[in-house]
Amino acid sequence: MIDPQQNISRRSILKVGAAGLLGVLGGALLGQSSLFTKTAKAASKHDMHSQLKAQAHEGMSHAYDPGVDTSDALERAVKALTQFDYGKVSTRADGKTLREYEMHAVELEVEIAKGVKFPGWAYNGTIPGPTLRCTEGDIVRINFHNASSHPHSIHFHGIHPTNMDGLEPVAPGESFVYEFEAKPAGMQVYHCHVQPFTRHIHKGLYGNFIIDPKVKRKPAKEFTMVMNGFDLDLDGENEVYTVNGYAFAYISRPIKVKAGELIRIYISNMTEFDLINSFHLHASYFHYYATGADPEARPYFTDTIVQCQGERGLVEIVFPEPGKYMFHAHQSEFTELGWMGFFEAE
């Protein structure tokens, strides 16, 4: 049983305030401390709060300027926006396209904010895992190897045979081949389905899975995003929230787009311990296609969407004029604990 006096609750962090935490996570507040060990345990609430207060006074020149961050983890989060894994492509004897992917479950420590480490479980060494992409009707083959010390699996959302559903655990050191026809077109996700589910998901075993329609969508600048959270002290509450695995990534590095250009975001929520997550855009509206599987479905026009865990969809935006457009979760504490960013339209 975890001593509650030894926990770093998100509520205690929130007492510092938004600007203070931006200074914390973006300005090396936690980077120089020993608050989080390899097992993500904190010394104490009191020590944490004192550390936050002391360093938050250092502040920032601007409430949304976390300072210089050149970490490799930040760079990975920036690159993840536009990284789509199309697999190794070949044509079968029956004329169908075969896409083959190599997936490994591993254990590793990942940086989720400047200087803040999390002992994660990951597909192919990243949290979230790679964004897999194919076209409806393709044959998808996933060569999965469990290189960790715990049983794992890969459960894909979509329509496929039940023996390919990822319910059976793959033992440490063992492998399994998932193979199925990709359908329906739209935005899907994948994740480990071994019990206890909360542990396997909050540790990082999930990712986006895009099935493109046979008739191509309108040309657009495309991005992939996974909303998630990290429970650092194992108390069943997240202390850090991110998009694509790194807090305030797109505050430090705004997403560059062009005014008047169609922007398409494949977005999902894989946050554990919180019932919902959300995406809110400032100074503009967007069209949202829930799941994106029904070509006849009418999108709705809004500036905020809500997703439960495993829910996903397509966001399409056209920024009317140049400027910096903020986006963030519309749960205030999520925003203050890492889930915010900017689009910079030129």
C-alpha positions in Angstrom: 0.0 0.0 0.0 1.4 3.4 -0.9 1.6 5.9 1.9 -0.5 8.9 0.9 2.0 11.2 2.5 4.5 10.0 -0.1 2.4 10.9 -3.1 2.7 13.8 -5.5 -0.9 14.5 -6.3 -1.8 16.6 -9.3 -3.8 18.8 -6.9 -0.6 19.7 -5.0 1.1 20.5 -8.2 -1.8 22.7 -9.3 -1.4 24.9 -6.3 1.7 26.3 -8.1 -0.5 27.6 -10.9 -0.2 27.4 -14.7 2.7 29.8 -15.2 4.6 28.2 -12.3 4.2 24.7 -13.7 5.2 25.8 -17.2 8.3 27.0 -15.5 8.5 23.7 -13.7 8.3 21.5 -16.7 9.5 23.8 -19.4 12.2 25.7 -17.6 14.2 22.8 -16.0 12.2 23.0 -12.8 12.2 19.3 -12.4 15.2 18.7 -14.7 17.7 19.5 -12.0 15.8 17.8 -9.1 15.7 14.3 -7.9 12.0 14.2 -7.4 11.4 11.4 -9.8 13.5 8.2 -9.6 13.6 5.4 -12.0 10.5 4.0 -10.3 8.8 7.4 -10.5 8.5 7.7 -6.7 8.6 11.1 -5.0 10.4 12.0 -1.8 7.3 13.6 -0.4 4.4 16.0 -1.1 6.1 18.6 1.2 9.4 18.3 -0.6 7.8 18.5 -4.0 5.7 21.5 -3.1 8.6 23.3 -1.6 10.7 22.5 -4.7 8.0 23.8 -7.0 7.5 27.0 -5.0 11.2 27.8 -4.8 11.9 27.2 -8.5 8.5 28.6 -9.8 9.7 32.0 -8.4 12.3 32.0 -11.1 9.4 32.4 -13.5 9.4 33.0 -17.2 9.5 36.1 -19.4 6.0 35.2 -20.7 3.3 32.9 -19.3 3.4 30.7 -22.5 7.2 30.7 -23.0 8.8 27.8 -21.2 12.2 28.7 -22.3 14.8 26.8 -24.3 14.3 23.0 -24.5 16.6 21.0 -26.8 15.9 17.5 -25.4 15.8 14.5 -27.7 12.3 13.7 -26.3 10.9 17.0 -27.4 12.4 16.4 -30.9 10.7 13.0 -31.0 7.3 14.5 -30.1 7.7 17.1 -32.9 8.7 14.5 -35.4 5.9 12.1 -34.3 3.3 14.6 -35.6 4.0 13.7 -39.2 5.5 10.1 -38.9 3.3 7.5 -40.4 4.4 3.9 -40.7 3.1 2.4 -44.0 4.9 -0.9 -43.4 6.8 -3.0 -45.8 4.6 -3.2 -48.9 4.3 -6.1 -51.3 1.6 -7.6 -53.6 0.2 -11.1 -52.8 -0.6 -13.7 -55.5 -4.3 -12.7 -55.3 -3.4 -9.1 -56.1 -4.1 -7.7 -52.7 -1.6 -5.3 -51.1 0.2 -6.8 -48.1 1.6 -4.4 -45.5 4.0 -5.9 -43.0 5.0 -4.2 -39.7 7.5 -5.2 -37.0 6.3 -4.4 -33.5 8.2 -5.0 -30.2 7.0 -4.5 -26.7 9.9 -3.2 -24.5 10.5 -1.7 -21.1 12.4 1.6 -21.0 12.6 5.0 -19.2 11.2 7.8 -21.2 11.4 11.6 -20.8 7.9 13.1 -20.6 8.9 16.7 -19.7 12.2 18.4 -19.4 14.2 16.3 -16.9 11.1 14.2 -15.8 11.5 10.5 -16.5 8.8 7.8 -16.5 9.4 4.0 -16.4 7.3 3.0 -19.4 6.3 0.0 -21.4 6.3 0.9 -25.1 5.8 -0.4 -28.6 9.0 0.1 -30.6 10.5 2.2 -27.9 8.1 5.2 -28.0 5.1 6.4 -26.1 2.7 6.6 -27.9 3.7 3.8 -30.3 4.2 4.3 -34.0 1.2 5.5 -36.1 0.4 2.6 -38.4 -1.2 3.5 -41.7 -2.8 1.5 -44.5 -5.7 1.5 -47.0 -9.0 -0.2 -46.6 -8.8 -3.7 -48.1 -5.1 -4.0 -47.5 -3.9 -7.2 -45.7 -2.1 -6.1 -42.5 0.5 -8.4 -41.0 1.9 -7.4 -37.6 5.0 -9.4 -36.5 4.8 -8.9 -32.7 7.6 -9.8 -30.4 7.4 -9.4 -26.7 10.8 -8.3 -25.6 9.7 -7.3 -22.1 9.4 -9.2 -18.8 5.5 -9.0 -18.7 2.9 -10.7 -21.0 1.5 -8.3 -23.6 -0.6 -8.2 -26.7 -1.9 -5.9 -29.4 -5.6 -5.3 -29.7 -6.7 -3.3 -32.8 -9.9 -1.4 -33.1 -11.8 -2.2 -36.3 -13.4 -5.2 -37.9 -11.4 -8.4 -38.0 -11.5 -12.2 -37.1 -11.8 -12.7 -33.3 -8.6 -14.9 -33.3 -6.7 -11.7 -34.3 -8.3 -9.5 -31.6 -5.3 -9.4 -29.3 -7.1 -10.9 -26.3 -4.5 -13.7 -25.8 -1.4 -12.7 -23.9 2.0 -13.2 -25.6 4.5 -14.4 -23.0 7.9 -12.6 -22.4 10.3 -13.7 -25.1 7.5 -15.1 -27.3 6.1 -13.8 -30.7 2.7 -13.7 -32.4 1.6 -12.8 -35.9 -1.6 -10.7 -36.3 -3.0 -10.8 -39.8 -6.3 -9.4 -41.1 -7.9 -7.3 -43.8 -8.0 -3.6 -42.8 -11.5 -2.3 -42.4 -13.5 -0.1 -42.1 -11.8 3.0 -43.4 -11.3 5.6 -40.7 -9.4 6.4 -37.5 -8.6 3.5 -35.3 -6.3 2.8 -32.3 -4.4 -0.1 -30.9 -3.3 -1.0 -27.4 -2.3 -3.9 -25.1 -5.3 -5.9 -23.8 -3.7 -7.8 -21.1 -5.0 -7.4 -17.5 -4.8 -5.3 -15.5 -5.8 -3.0 -18.3 -5.2 0.2 -16.3 -1.5 -0.8 -15.8 -0.8 -1.8 -19.4 -2.4 1.3 -20.9 -1.1 3.9 -18.4 2.4 2.5 -18.8 2.3 3.4 -22.5 1.2 0.5 -24.7 -1.0 2.3 -27.3 -0.9 4.1 -30.6 -2.9 5.4 -33.6 -4.0 3.1 -36.5 -5.2 4.9 -39.6 -7.1 3.1 -42.4 -7.4 5.4 -45.4 -10.5 5.0 -47.7 -10.0 3.6 -51.1 -11.1 7.0 -52.5 -8.6 9.4 -51.2 -9.6 12.3 -48.9 -9.1 15.9 -50.0 -5.4 16.9 -50.0 -4.4 18.3 -46.6 -1.4 18.9 -44.3 -1.8 15.9 -42.0 -0.8 15.3 -38.4 -1.3 12.5 -35.9 -2.0 13.2 -32.2 -2.5 11.0 -29.1 -3.7 12.6 -25.9 -2.4 10.8 -22.8 -1.4 11.2 -19.2 1.4 9.9 -16.9 0.9 8.7 -13.3 4.3 9.3 -11.8 3.8 8.1 -8.2 1.4 5.2 -9.0 -1.5 6.6 -7.0 -4.1 6.3 -9.8 -3.9 10.0 -10.7 -1.9 11.6 -13.5 0.6 14.3 -12.7 1.5 15.1 -16.3 -0.7 15.3 -19.4 0.7 15.5 -23.0 0.0 15.2 -26.7 2.4 12.7 -28.3 4.2 12.0 -25.0 5.9 15.2 -24.1 4.5 18.0 -21.9 4.2 21.5 -23.5 5.9 20.1 -26.7 4.0 22.4 -29.0 4.4 25.4 -26.8 8.2 25.0 -27.1 7.9 24.2 -30.8 4.6 25.6 -32.3 3.2 23.5 -35.2 4.0 25.4 -38.5 1.1 25.6 -41.0 -0.1 27.9 -43.7 -3.1 30.2 -43.4 -5.8 29.0 -45.8 -4.4 25.5 -46.1 -6.6 22.5 -45.1 -5.2 20.9 -41.9 -6.2 17.3 -41.0 -5.5 15.9 -37.5 -6.0 12.2 -36.7 -6.6 12.5 -32.9 -7.3 9.9 -30.2 -7.5 9.8 -26.4 -5.6 7.1 -24.6 -5.6 8.7 -21.2 -5.9 6.4 -18.2 -7.5 7.3 -14.8 -9.6 10.2 -16.3 -13.0 9.6 -17.8 -12.5 12.1 -20.6 -10.0 14.3 -22.4 -10.7 17.1 -24.9 -9.3 19.2 -27.7 -10.1 23.0 -27.8 -8.9 25.4 -30.4 -8.6 29.2 -29.9 -9.7 31.9 -32.4 -11.1 29.5 -34.9 -13.5 26.5 -35.5 -13.0 23.1 -37.1 -15.0 20.3 -38.6 -14.9 17.0 -36.6 -15.6 13.6 -38.0 -16.1 11.0 -35.1 -14.1 7.9 -36.1 -14.2 9.0 -39.7 -15.5 5.6 -40.8 -18.8 6.7 -42.4 -18.2 8.6 -45.7 -21.8 9.9 -45.6 -21.5 11.2 -42.0 -21.9 15.0 -41.6 -19.2 16.6 -39.5 -20.1 19.1 -36.8 -18.6 22.5 -36.6 -17.1 23.4 -33.3 -14.1 24.6 -31.4 -14.1 21.8 -28.7 -14.5 18.0 -28.8 -14.6 15.5 -26.0 -13.3 11.9 -26.2 -13.4 9.0 -23.7 -10.6 6.6 -23.6 -10.2 4.8 -27.0 -12.3 7.3 -28.8 -10.9 9.0 -31.9 -11.7 11.1 -34.9 -10.6 13.5 -37.6 -10.3 17.2 -37.1 -10.2 19.4 -40.2 -9.1 23.1 -39.8 -8.5 26.0 -42.2 -6.9 28.9 -40.4 -8.4 32.1 -41.8 -5.3 34.3 -41.4 -1.7 34.2 -40.1 -1.2 34.1 -36.3 -0.6 31.8 -33.3 -3.6 29.7 -32.5 -3.5 28.0 -29.1 -5.0 24.5 -28.6 -5.3 22.6 -25.4 -7.5 20.3 -23.3 -10.5 22.1 -21.8 -9.9 20.6 -18.4 -7.9 23.3 -16.8 -5.7 21.0 -14.8 -4.7 19.0 -17.9 -3.7 22.3 -19.5 -1.6 23.4 -16.6 0.1 20.0 -16.3 1.4 19.9 -19.9 -1.5 19.6 -22.4 -1.3 22.8 -24.5 0.3 24.0 -27.6 0.2 26.4 -30.6 -0.4 26.3 -34.3 1.6 29.0 -36.0 -0.1 29.9 -39.3 2.1 31.8 -41.8 
